[in-house]
Structures are given as structure tokens and as C-alpha cells.
Amino acid sequence: MKKSLFLSLVFATAMLVSCGGAIQPEKVTVNPGTLVVAGNKVEADITGTFPVKKFSKKAVVTVTPVLVYEGGEAVGKSVTYVGEKAKENGTVIPFKEGGKFALKASFDYVPAMAESKLVLRFTAKNGNRVVEIPEMKIADGVVATATLASADDVKPQVTADKFQRIIQEVQEADIRFLIQQTALRSSELASKEMKDLKKAIKSANKDANKAINKIEVLGYASPDGGQDLNEKLADARQEKSQRYIQNHLRSTRVKANIESDVTAEDWEGFQKALEASDIQDKELVLRVLSMYSDPEEREVQIKNLSAVFETIAEEVLPALRRSRLVLTTDLIGKSDEEILALATTDPAALNVEELLYSATLFNSVDEKYAIYEKVMELFPKDHRAYNNLGIINFNKGNVAEAHSFYAKALQLAPTNPDVNYNLGILAMSEGDLNKAEEYLGKAAGTEGNLSAAMGTLYTMKGDYAAANSAYGNLVSNNAAVQQIINEDYAAARQTLANVENPNAVTAYLAAVVGARTNDRDAVYKNLAIAVERDANLKVRAQKDMEFAKYVTDAKFQEIIK
């Protein structure tokens, strides 16, 4: 948006004519006409002209952009223009032709600039005579909607416990069979594996903190021999093994769910056993397995490697003629009630996962804080308590304490993505965008919303294309800020309507959308909600250039009074 100001300073002109020619610029244009904040900077391109036969040949004019606001001013970079016969250095303006006037203004943004004016100030002389040129006001105010993109809208990430109420244990035992046989041999049934399996079944049945989830009985045949024969062998081995374990369960009065399956030709087991073996030329056999998918063709090709096959038949295949019994046991952990009781009376009786989990069972932030302090005491090398205490302090506004806890967490776990993510958010909140980018660059894999954090960072830096890409379809206040900057008001309106936990900023942004789309009712309705949620927004709204058309309305004044 451009804004042209036709500036004719009669008094200054009259004074300068007597000195040999008027030397102030004319037709000054400011782009953008309404100043805006982008990347914590307020910038503008200012152009104009020095008319023909007006700029004295000995004149020297220095032009300085200044942004004036309540309580201070920001001074930009000056540019000097000189006449054809001036001795000083500067951009030469020919007397007959005149010339263009151009400079770029750039200021570091401070909130007070919302209500401000951009002026040009001059120092000028014509030869040895000092010339007074009044300052020119060329723009009003600064639109600071981009600054509503805040680190407060990005939720820090708790480093969670790994507590599991039920942990499963698996114990296996193989019953091996002779080649092309299905008889259960007493030596196999009395093996150490089988004895250990039976003990585990008994323990799971008697222990109050254990339960048998299932027992799987799986029948196999080695891949040598015909398909039909192998199917019969696998089925028979599975059935006989299942009957055996069922009889054992009955005799010991144990109830368990039994599942069954068969594998007629155990090529997967064959490959694993071969890979783990020391058989010479095993790579050649593995290559055959990869080249042929048809089981019969595989068998033929492997048997063609007669020397190797003899060794395979002796060392690999016997172990594949088996049934497998797989016991899955559920280890049942402490109940929430037990954990809560111990957390408050005897936290040392809990392991680190249980103690961290107990924090999630408390509603009070102070109670959670006390739990994390206890974790620090009992498990000082676990970074999670430090990180989570950092979050609590950050949310309370205790920045120094948050820094301290995050730093300790980072010392203990320098590559942890959640800790780096949280430090990135903290750095953004302090305006250290370079540090924020450094931390967020190490946060890949965080459970936090890295897209939201990166989108916010890019918005704060003024890289709006990157911000738009990072946000994607994210629904948040910060995403709506970016959509407003992009002038996609329909999308911003929809985003704000779907924010999960709308707050004062949500309503304020909806009022901004209303102002930009000339929806007076939306302005008043949403602004009233915003200031009700946060009375501090009354001061911002009073000075906000977004509401310049509405600020004198009685209804607007009624809302912000």
C-alpha cells in the first residue's frame, strides 16, 4: 500500500528562494503508507523529487528519517544531497534537471511505536548560509499485528514417564522331533527349556501381580521334503504338543487361553539359523534364497549344492523340526491408588517411572512440583524432572528459574529433542531468535509441536513465506496472525473459530479481521470479549492502527474505557 504526500512548505520555500532556490523534496511517497512491524523491524522506502531549477548549486541538504513516539524517538540513517557546485560529498542534484530523492528507513520496534509518526528532519545550508527547513510528517502509526505471534501460544513439552501398568514377558520352549517324525520324546519334554516354561506357568498362576495372557503352540517342519508331507508333519507336531500342554494345565489346575498356528516349511527359521551359523559358503545358499521365491525350486537349488547341503542337513535342519511353546505373561503394576499413596508417604518405594507417573495423578501444580523435586532428589541423573520443573516455572513467568532447570536438563541430556524444543520456546519468549533457531534445529523428534514453534519463529523473524509453510493447516492464534499478514482473512476467521482453547488474543485477532474486512459488528463483538478476558488489551486497542477507523466511535470507546 502506498501513500503520497504533496508537501509544500510555504514558509520554508519563501525563505529558501531568497537564498537561491528551494531545496526541500516534493511529492514524497512512503511505502508502505501505513508502517508495519516485520521481524521486529519497522521499515519504509521513502521517495520524492527535487524539482527542476529549485535545488541551489551550492546547497547541501541532509535528510534523516525519525520515528517519533511517546517517550522517545528512533533515528534512521541519513542521506545527503548536494548541488552541482557544493564542496561536500553527497548525491548530486542538477539544478536544471532536478533529481530523485530516496532513502530507506529502518527502526528496531518497541511497543510504544504503535502510536507514532514518521517524520523527515533536515539540516541544510546554501553556500555558507544555514537554512532552516521544518520537519515533514510523512506517515502515522505502526501496525503491530505481527507482534501478536507469541511464544506463549506454543506449548512446552513435558518429558513423559515410561510407566506401563501391564508389562508383558515372553518365555519360549522348543520340542524337537526326529526327521519325518511326530512322536513326543521324553528327553525333549524333560529339557531345561520345558522345565523353566512350566515353572513360569506356575508362577504366573499363583502370583497376584501376574496373569497368563496366552500360550501359543506353533508347529513347524523343516523346508526339506515335499509340501504335502511337511504340512502333515507340522499339523501333527502342533496337535500333539497342544494336547500335552493342555494335559499339563489340567493337572496343575491352570486356566489359560491357547492359540495355535503351523508353518509347513520354515524358510524364515532356516534363513535365520543359516545366518547365525559358521557354515562355509552360507552366503551362496542365502543368495539362492533371495533369487528363488518358489519353495520347491529353492529346495532343488540348495540340494544341488551337495557339499553345503550335507552340512546344512546335519547342523541346521534338525532344529527346525519342532514345535514351539510361547508363554506370554502380564506383569501387573501398582494401581493409581497405590502409587498416589506411596508418592506422598514413601516415594523411595517407587521406581523413577512410577514416581514420574505419579505427578500426572495430581491436579495441583504445587503437588506436581513437589513430586518432580523428589525425583531430582532420588534420581539426580534423570533429566526429565529438571525439564518438567523448567516448564512449570516458564508457565509461571519465572524465567530465571526456567533457564536454570532447562540448563541442567540439557547438561544431562544434550541431544534430547524435548529439552531443546523447550529452550527454543524460552529463547523466543526473550526475543533471542538466533538462539531459538539454534535450539529448535536440534529438536527434531520432539513430542512437542515443532511446526508451531518454527512457524512462530519465522513470523517473528519476518520470514512470512517460511512461516506459512511451517504452519500448514495448524489451528492456533499464531497461525491466524500469519494468515492476517498474508491478507487471507477467510482462512484467519476459520482458524480463530476453531482454536481449541480460545483466549483474549484469539478474540482480539478476530476483531482485527473484522476491522480489515469492514465488519463493524465483528470488531465490537470480539473486542469486547478480548478486553473482558484481558483488560490490558484496552490500552493496545486504543493505540492500535488496525482500529484507526473505529477509535472515535462511541461504542468503541465504551468497550475500552
C-alpha positions as CSV (number, residue, x, y, z in Angstrom):
1,M,0.0,0.0,0.0
2,K,1.5,3.4,-1.0
3,K,0.6,6.8,0.3
4,S,1.7,10.1,-1.4
5,L,2.0,13.3,0.5
6,F,2.2,16.5,-1.6
7,L,4.3,18.7,0.7
8,S,4.5,22.4,0.0
9,L,6.0,24.3,2.9
10,V,5.2,27.9,2.0
11,F,7.3,29.4,4.8
12,A,10.3,27.4,4.1
13,T,10.0,27.9,0.4
14,A,9.8,31.6,0.7
15,M,12.8,31.7,2.9
16,L,14.9,29.5,0.6
17,V,14.0,31.3,-2.6
18,S,15.9,34.3,-1.2
19,C,18.9,32.1,-0.8
20,G,19.0,31.0,-4.3
21,G,16.4,28.2,-4.6
22,A,14.1,26.0,-2.6
23,I,15.8,22.8,-1.6
24,Q,13.2,20.6,0.1
25,P,11.9,17.4,-1.7
26,E,8.4,17.3,-3.1
27,K,5.8,14.6,-3.8
28,V,7.1,12.4,-1.0
29,T,5.9,8.8,-1.1
30,V,6.1,6.3,1.7
31,N,5.9,2.6,1.0
32,P,4.2,1.1,2.9
33,G,1.9,4.1,3.6
34,T,0.9,2.6,6.9
35,L,4.0,1.3,8.7
36,V,4.1,-2.3,9.8
37,V,6.3,-4.4,12.1
38,A,8.1,-7.3,10.3
39,G,10.8,-9.3,12.1
40,N,10.8,-6.8,15.0
41,K,11.7,-4.1,12.5
42,V,9.8,-1.1,11.1
43,E,10.9,-0.3,7.6
44,A,9.9,2.0,4.9
45,D,11.0,3.1,1.4
46,I,10.8,6.9,1.1
47,T,11.0,8.6,-2.3
48,G,10.3,12.0,-3.7
49,T,11.7,14.6,-6.1
50,F,13.7,17.7,-6.1
51,P,12.0,19.9,-8.8
52,V,13.8,21.3,-11.7
53,K,15.6,24.6,-11.2
54,K,15.0,24.5,-7.5
55,F,18.0,22.9,-5.9
56,S,20.7,25.5,-5.5
57,K,24.1,24.7,-7.0
58,K,25.8,25.3,-3.6
59,A,23.1,23.7,-1.5
60,V,23.8,20.8,0.9
61,V,20.8,19.0,2.4
62,T,20.9,16.1,4.8
63,V,17.7,14.2,5.3
64,T,17.1,12.0,8.3
65,P,14.0,9.7,8.9
66,V,12.8,9.8,12.5
67,L,10.0,7.7,14.1
68,V,8.6,9.8,17.0
69,Y,6.6,8.2,19.7
70,E,5.5,8.9,23.2
71,G,8.6,8.9,25.5
72,G,11.2,8.6,22.7
73,E,12.2,8.5,19.1
74,A,14.2,6.3,16.8
75,V,16.6,7.9,14.4
76,G,17.2,6.3,11.0
77,K,20.2,6.6,8.6
78,S,20.7,10.0,7.0
79,V,21.2,10.7,3.3
80,T,23.0,13.8,2.0
81,Y,22.1,15.6,-1.3
82,V,24.4,18.3,-2.8
83,G,24.2,20.9,-5.5
84,E,26.5,20.9,-8.5
85,K,29.0,23.4,-7.0
86,A,28.9,22.2,-3.4
87,K,32.2,21.1,-1.9
88,E,30.7,18.4,0.3
89,N,30.1,14.8,-0.7
90,G,26.7,13.5,-1.4
91,T,24.2,12.6,-4.1
92,V,24.4,15.4,-6.7
93,I,21.1,17.1,-7.7
94,P,21.5,19.0,-11.0
95,F,20.0,22.5,-10.9
96,K,18.3,22.4,-14.3
97,E,17.1,18.8,-14.3
98,G,16.3,18.3,-10.6
99,G,16.6,14.8,-9.3
100,K,15.1,11.9,-7.3
101,F,15.1,11.7,-3.6
102,A,15.2,8.3,-2.0
103,L,16.1,6.7,1.3
104,K,15.3,3.6,3.3
105,A,14.2,4.0,6.9
106,S,14.7,1.1,9.4
107,F,14.0,1.1,13.1
108,D,14.0,-1.5,15.9
109,Y,10.5,-1.9,17.0
110,V,9.3,-1.0,20.5
111,P,5.7,-1.3,21.6
112,A,5.3,2.5,22.1
113,M,5.7,2.9,18.3
114,A,2.1,1.7,17.8
115,E,1.1,5.4,18.3
116,S,3.8,7.3,16.4
117,K,4.6,9.5,13.4
118,L,7.3,9.2,10.8
119,V,9.0,12.5,10.0
120,L,11.8,13.7,7.9
121,R,14.3,16.1,9.5
122,F,16.7,18.3,7.6
123,T,20.0,20.1,8.1
124,A,20.6,22.4,5.2
125,K,22.8,25.2,4.0
126,N,23.2,27.2,0.8
127,G,26.8,28.1,0.5
128,N,27.8,29.3,3.9
129,R,24.3,30.2,4.9
130,V,22.5,27.8,7.2
131,V,18.9,27.2,6.1
132,E,16.1,26.1,8.4
133,I,13.7,23.5,6.9
134,P,10.8,22.4,9.1
135,E,10.4,18.7,9.6
136,M,7.9,16.9,7.4
137,K,5.4,14.3,8.8
138,I,5.0,11.6,6.2
139,A,3.3,8.7,7.9
140,D,1.3,7.9,11.1
141,G,1.5,5.0,13.4
142,V,2.7,1.4,13.1
143,V,0.6,-1.7,12.6
144,A,2.0,-4.2,15.0
145,T,-0.3,-7.2,14.5
146,A,2.7,-9.4,13.7
147,T,3.9,-9.0,17.3
148,L,0.8,-10.9,18.5
149,A,2.6,-14.0,17.3
150,S,3.9,-15.1,20.7
151,A,5.9,-17.9,22.2
152,D,3.1,-18.1,24.8
153,D,1.0,-19.7,22.1
154,V,3.4,-22.6,21.7
155,K,3.0,-25.3,24.4
156,P,6.2,-26.6,26.0
157,Q,6.7,-30.3,26.0
158,V,6.8,-32.4,29.2
159,T,9.3,-35.3,29.1
160,A,7.0,-38.1,29.9
161,D,7.4,-41.1,32.1
162,K,7.6,-44.6,30.6
163,F,5.3,-46.2,33.2
164,Q,3.3,-49.1,32.0
165,R,0.6,-50.7,34.1
166,I,1.0,-54.0,32.3
167,I,4.3,-55.2,31.1
168,Q,4.4,-58.4,29.1
169,E,7.1,-61.1,29.5
170,V,7.6,-63.8,26.9
171,Q,9.1,-67.2,27.6
172,E,9.6,-69.9,25.0
173,A,10.5,-73.6,24.8
174,D,11.1,-75.8,21.7
175,I,10.1,-79.5,21.5
176,R,12.3,-81.1,18.8
177,F,11.3,-84.1,16.6
178,L,13.2,-86.6,14.6
179,I,13.2,-86.3,10.8
180,Q,9.7,-87.1,9.4
181,Q,8.5,-88.0,13.0
182,T,5.8,-86.6,15.2
183,A,6.3,-88.5,18.4
184,L,6.9,-86.5,21.6
185,R,10.2,-87.8,23.1
186,S,10.6,-87.9,26.9
187,S,14.1,-86.3,26.6
188,E,12.5,-83.3,24.9
189,L,9.7,-83.0,27.4
190,A,12.2,-83.1,30.3
191,S,14.5,-80.4,28.8
192,K,15.6,-77.4,30.8
193,E,13.5,-75.2,28.5
194,M,10.4,-77.1,29.2
195,K,11.0,-77.2,33.0
196,D,11.5,-73.4,33.0
197,L,8.4,-72.9,31.0
198,K,6.3,-75.0,33.4
199,K,7.8,-73.1,36.4
200,A,6.8,-69.8,34.7
201,I,3.3,-71.0,34.1
202,K,3.0,-72.0,37.8
203,S,4.4,-68.7,39.0
204,A,2.1,-66.6,36.7
205,N,-0.9,-68.6,38.0
206,K,0.0,-68.1,41.7
207,D,1.4,-64.5,41.8
208,A,-1.2,-61.8,42.4
209,N,0.8,-59.4,40.3
210,K,1.0,-61.7,37.3
211,A,-1.5,-63.2,34.9
212,I,-1.2,-65.6,31.9
213,N,-2.1,-63.7,28.8
214,K,-1.9,-66.7,26.4
215,I,0.1,-69.7,25.4
216,E,0.9,-70.2,21.8
217,V,1.6,-73.7,20.4
218,L,3.3,-73.5,17.0
219,G,4.0,-76.5,14.7
220,Y,6.9,-76.5,12.2
221,A,8.5,-78.6,9.6
222,S,11.9,-78.1,8.1
223,P,11.9,-77.0,4.4
224,D,13.4,-80.2,3.0
225,G,10.9,-82.8,1.8
226,G,7.6,-82.3,-0.1
227,Q,5.0,-79.7,0.7
228,D,2.2,-82.2,1.4
229,L,4.4,-84.2,3.8
230,N,5.6,-81.1,5.6
231,E,2.1,-79.9,6.1
232,K,1.1,-83.1,7.7
233,L,4.2,-83.2,9.9
234,A,3.7,-79.5,11.1
235,D,0.0,-80.2,11.8
236,A,0.7,-83.3,13.8
237,R,3.5,-81.8,15.8
238,Q,1.3,-78.9,16.7
239,E,-1.6,-81.0,17.7
240,K,0.4,-83.4,19.9
241,S,2.2,-80.5,21.6
242,Q,-1.1,-78.8,22.3
243,R,-2.6,-81.9,23.8
244,Y,0.5,-82.3,26.0
245,I,0.3,-78.7,27.3
246,Q,-3.4,-78.9,27.8
247,N,-3.0,-82.0,29.9
248,H,-0.3,-80.3,32.0
249,L,-2.6,-77.3,32.6
250,R,-5.4,-79.6,33.7
251,S,-3.2,-81.5,36.1
252,T,-1.9,-78.2,37.7
253,R,-5.4,-76.6,37.6
254,V,-4.2,-73.7,35.5
255,K,-6.6,-71.9,33.1
256,A,-5.1,-70.3,30.0
257,N,-6.0,-69.2,26.5
258,I,-4.2,-71.4,24.0
259,E,-3.6,-70.2,20.4
260,S,-2.2,-72.3,17.6
261,D,-0.5,-72.0,14.2
262,V,1.5,-74.1,11.8
263,T,4.4,-73.4,9.4
264,A,4.7,-76.2,6.9
265,E,8.1,-75.2,5.5
266,D,10.0,-72.9,7.9
267,W,12.1,-70.9,5.4
268,E,12.3,-67.9,7.7
269,G,13.7,-70.1,10.5
270,F,16.1,-71.7,8.0
271,Q,17.4,-68.3,6.9
272,K,17.9,-67.1,10.5
273,A,19.7,-70.3,11.5
274,L,21.9,-70.2,8.5
275,E,22.9,-66.6,9.0
276,A,23.8,-67.4,12.6
277,S,25.9,-70.4,11.7
278,D,29.6,-70.8,10.8
279,I,28.8,-72.9,7.7
280,Q,31.2,-72.3,4.8
281,D,29.6,-71.0,1.7
282,K,26.5,-70.0,3.6
283,E,26.4,-66.7,1.6
284,L,25.9,-68.8,-1.6
285,V,22.9,-70.5,0.0
286,L,21.5,-67.2,1.2
287,R,21.8,-65.9,-2.4
288,V,19.8,-68.8,-3.6
289,L,17.1,-68.0,-1.1
290,S,17.0,-64.4,-2.4
291,M,16.9,-65.5,-6.1
292,Y,14.1,-68.0,-5.9
293,S,10.7,-67.5,-4.2
294,D,9.1,-70.8,-5.1
295,P,9.8,-73.3,-2.2
296,E,10.3,-76.4,-4.4
297,E,12.7,-74.5,-6.6
298,R,14.6,-73.3,-3.6
299,E,15.0,-76.8,-2.3
300,V,16.2,-78.1,-5.6
301,Q,18.8,-75.4,-6.0
302,I,20.1,-75.8,-2.4
303,K,20.4,-79.6,-2.8
304,N,22.4,-79.0,-5.9
305,L,25.0,-77.5,-3.7
306,S,25.7,-81.0,-2.4
307,A,28.7,-80.3,-0.2
308,V,27.0,-77.4,1.5
309,F,23.7,-79.3,1.8
310,E,25.2,-82.1,3.8
311,T,26.4,-79.7,6.4
312,I,23.0,-77.9,6.4
313,A,21.2,-81.3,6.9
314,E,23.4,-82.0,9.9
315,E,23.6,-78.6,11.6
316,V,20.6,-76.5,10.6
317,L,17.6,-78.7,9.6
318,P,17.2,-80.7,12.8
319,A,16.5,-77.6,14.9
320,L,13.7,-76.7,12.5
321,R,11.7,-79.9,13.1
322,R,10.0,-78.7,16.1
323,S,7.0,-77.3,17.9
324,R,7.4,-74.0,19.8
325,L,5.5,-73.2,23.1
326,V,5.3,-69.4,23.8
327,L,4.1,-68.2,27.1
328,T,3.1,-64.5,27.4
329,T,2.7,-63.3,30.9
330,D,1.2,-59.9,32.0
331,L,3.1,-58.3,34.9
332,I,0.5,-56.1,36.6
333,G,2.0,-52.9,38.1
334,K,0.8,-50.8,41.0
335,S,-2.7,-49.2,40.9
336,D,-3.1,-45.4,40.8
337,E,-4.2,-45.5,44.4
338,E,-1.1,-47.4,45.5
339,I,1.2,-45.1,43.5
340,L,-0.5,-41.9,44.9
341,A,-0.2,-43.2,48.5
342,L,3.5,-44.1,48.1
343,A,4.3,-40.9,46.3
344,T,3.2,-38.9,49.3
345,T,4.3,-41.2,52.1
346,D,7.2,-43.2,50.9
347,P,8.4,-42.0,47.4
348,A,11.6,-44.0,47.7
349,A,9.5,-47.2,47.4
350,L,8.6,-46.2,43.8
351,N,10.9,-46.6,40.8
352,V,11.6,-43.5,38.7
353,E,8.9,-44.3,36.1
354,E,6.3,-44.8,38.8
355,L,7.3,-41.6,40.6
356,L,7.2,-39.5,37.4
357,Y,3.9,-41.0,36.6
358,S,2.5,-40.1,40.0
359,A,2.9,-36.4,39.0
360,T,0.2,-36.9,36.3
361,L,-2.2,-38.1,39.0
362,F,-2.1,-34.8,40.9
363,N,-4.2,-31.8,39.8
364,S,-2.3,-29.1,41.8
365,V,0.7,-27.6,40.1
366,D,2.4,-27.3,43.5
367,E,1.9,-31.0,44.1
368,K,3.4,-31.8,40.7
369,Y,6.3,-29.5,41.6
370,A,6.9,-31.4,44.8
371,I,6.9,-34.7,43.0
372,Y,9.5,-33.5,40.5
373,E,11.7,-32.2,43.3
374,K,11.5,-35.6,44.9
375,V,12.5,-37.2,41.5
376,M,15.5,-34.8,41.4
377,E,16.5,-35.9,44.9
378,L,16.1,-39.7,44.4
379,F,17.2,-39.8,40.7
380,P,19.5,-36.8,40.2
381,K,20.8,-38.0,36.8
382,D,17.4,-38.2,35.2
383,H,16.9,-35.1,33.1
384,R,13.1,-35.3,33.0
385,A,12.4,-33.8,36.4
386,Y,14.6,-30.8,35.6
387,N,12.9,-30.3,32.2
388,N,9.4,-30.5,33.7
389,L,10.3,-28.1,36.6
390,G,11.5,-25.7,33.9
391,I,8.1,-25.9,32.2
392,I,6.3,-25.1,35.4
393,N,8.5,-22.1,36.1
394,F,8.2,-20.9,32.5
395,N,4.4,-21.1,32.7
396,K,4.5,-19.1,35.9
397,G,6.8,-16.4,34.3
398,N,9.8,-17.4,36.4
399,V,12.2,-17.1,33.5
400,A,15.5,-17.3,35.5
401,E,14.3,-20.4,37.3
402,A,13.2,-21.9,34.0
403,H,16.6,-21.2,32.5
404,S,18.3,-22.9,35.4
405,F,16.3,-26.1,35.3
406,Y,16.4,-26.4,31.5
407,A,20.2,-25.9,31.6
408,K,20.6,-28.8,34.0
409,A,18.3,-30.9,31.8
410,L,20.4,-30.1,28.8
411,Q,23.6,-30.9,30.7
412,L,22.2,-34.4,31.5
413,A,20.7,-35.0,28.0
414,P,22.3,-32.6,25.5
415,T,20.6,-34.2,22.5
416,N,17.2,-34.6,24.0
417,P,14.7,-33.1,21.4
418,D,12.1,-32.1,24.1
419,V,14.6,-30.1,26.1
420,N,16.0,-28.3,23.1
421,Y,12.4,-27.6,21.9
422,N,11.6,-26.0,25.3
423,L,14.8,-24.0,25.3
424,G,13.8,-22.8,21.8
425,I,10.4,-21.6,23.1
426,L,12.1,-19.8,26.0
427,A,14.6,-18.1,23.8
428,M,11.7,-16.9,21.5
429,S,9.9,-15.5,24.6
430,E,13.0,-13.4,25.3
431,G,13.4,-12.2,21.7
432,D,16.6,-14.1,21.1
433,L,15.6,-15.5,17.8
434,N,19.0,-16.7,16.7
435,K,19.3,-18.8,19.9
436,A,15.8,-20.1,19.4
437,E,16.6,-21.2,15.9
438,E,19.7,-23.0,17.2
439,Y,17.8,-24.9,19.8
440,L,14.8,-25.7,17.5
441,G,17.3,-27.0,15.0
442,K,18.2,-29.8,17.5
443,A,14.5,-30.6,18.4
444,A,13.7,-33.0,15.5
445,G,11.8,-35.9,17.0
446,T,10.3,-33.9,19.9
447,E,6.8,-34.9,21.1
448,G,6.0,-31.1,21.1
449,N,4.6,-29.2,18.1
450,L,7.7,-28.3,16.3
451,S,5.8,-27.0,13.3
452,A,4.0,-24.5,15.6
453,A,7.3,-23.4,17.1
454,M,9.0,-23.0,13.7
455,G,6.1,-21.1,12.3
456,T,6.2,-18.7,15.2
457,L,9.9,-18.3,14.9
458,Y,9.6,-17.4,11.2
459,T,6.8,-15.0,11.8
460,M,8.9,-13.2,14.5
461,K,11.8,-13.1,12.1
462,G,9.6,-11.7,9.3
463,D,10.1,-14.7,7.0
464,Y,6.5,-15.0,6.2
465,A,6.8,-17.5,3.3
466,A,8.7,-19.9,5.6
467,A,6.1,-19.3,8.4
468,N,3.2,-20.0,6.1
469,S,4.8,-23.3,5.0
470,A,5.7,-24.3,8.6
471,Y,2.2,-23.8,9.9
472,G,0.4,-25.8,7.2
473,N,-3.1,-26.5,8.4
474,L,-2.2,-25.8,12.1
475,V,-5.0,-24.2,14.1
476,S,-3.6,-21.6,16.6
477,N,-3.6,-17.9,17.3
478,N,-0.1,-17.6,15.8
479,A,-1.2,-19.4,12.6
480,A,-4.1,-16.8,12.4
481,V,-1.6,-14.0,12.8
482,Q,0.3,-15.3,9.7
483,Q,-2.9,-15.5,7.7
484,I,-3.8,-11.9,8.6
485,I,-0.4,-10.8,7.5
486,N,-1.0,-12.7,4.2
487,E,-4.4,-11.0,3.9
488,D,-6.1,-14.3,3.9
489,Y,-8.9,-13.2,6.1
490,A,-11.3,-16.0,5.4
491,A,-8.7,-18.5,6.5
492,A,-7.9,-16.4,9.6
493,R,-11.6,-16.2,10.5
494,Q,-11.9,-20.0,10.2
495,T,-8.7,-20.7,12.2
496,L,-9.8,-18.4,15.0
497,A,-13.2,-20.0,15.2
498,N,-11.5,-23.5,15.7
499,V,-8.9,-22.6,18.2
500,E,-9.2,-25.3,20.9
501,N,-8.8,-23.1,23.9
502,P,-9.6,-19.5,22.8
503,N,-8.2,-16.7,24.9
504,A,-8.1,-12.9,24.9
505,V,-5.6,-12.9,21.9
506,T,-8.0,-15.1,19.9
507,A,-10.8,-12.6,20.3
508,Y,-8.5,-9.6,19.7
509,L,-7.3,-11.2,16.4
510,A,-10.9,-11.8,15.4
511,A,-11.6,-8.1,16.0
512,V,-8.6,-7.3,13.7
513,V,-10.1,-9.5,11.0
514,G,-13.4,-7.6,11.4
515,A,-11.6,-4.3,11.1
516,R,-9.8,-5.3,7.9
517,T,-12.9,-6.6,6.3
518,N,-15.1,-3.6,7.4
519,D,-17.2,-5.8,9.6
520,R,-18.0,-3.3,12.4
521,D,-20.2,-5.8,14.4
522,A,-17.3,-8.3,14.4
523,V,-14.9,-5.6,15.7
524,Y,-17.1,-4.6,18.6
525,K,-18.3,-8.1,19.5
526,N,-14.8,-9.7,19.5
527,L,-13.0,-6.7,21.1
528,A,-15.5,-6.7,24.0
529,I,-14.6,-10.4,24.6
530,A,-10.9,-9.7,24.3
531,V,-10.8,-6.9,26.9
532,E,-13.1,-8.9,29.2
533,R,-10.5,-11.7,29.2
534,D,-7.6,-9.4,29.4
535,A,-8.1,-5.7,30.4
536,N,-4.6,-4.9,29.4
537,L,-5.7,-5.1,25.7
538,K,-7.8,-1.9,26.2
539,V,-4.6,0.2,26.1
540,R,-3.4,-1.7,23.0
541,A,-6.7,-1.3,21.2
542,Q,-6.8,2.4,21.9
543,K,-3.5,2.9,20.1
544,D,-3.7,0.1,17.5
545,M,-3.7,1.4,13.9
546,E,-5.9,-1.6,13.0
547,F,-8.8,0.2,14.7
548,A,-8.0,3.7,13.4
549,K,-11.4,3.9,11.7
550,Y,-13.2,2.9,14.8
551,V,-11.4,4.5,17.7
552,T,-13.6,7.6,17.8
553,D,-16.9,5.7,17.7
554,A,-18.8,5.9,20.9
555,K,-19.3,2.1,21.0
556,F,-15.6,1.5,20.6
557,Q,-14.8,4.0,23.4
558,E,-17.4,2.3,25.6
559,I,-15.6,-1.0,25.2
560,I,-12.1,0.2,26.0
561,K,-13.0,2.8,28.7
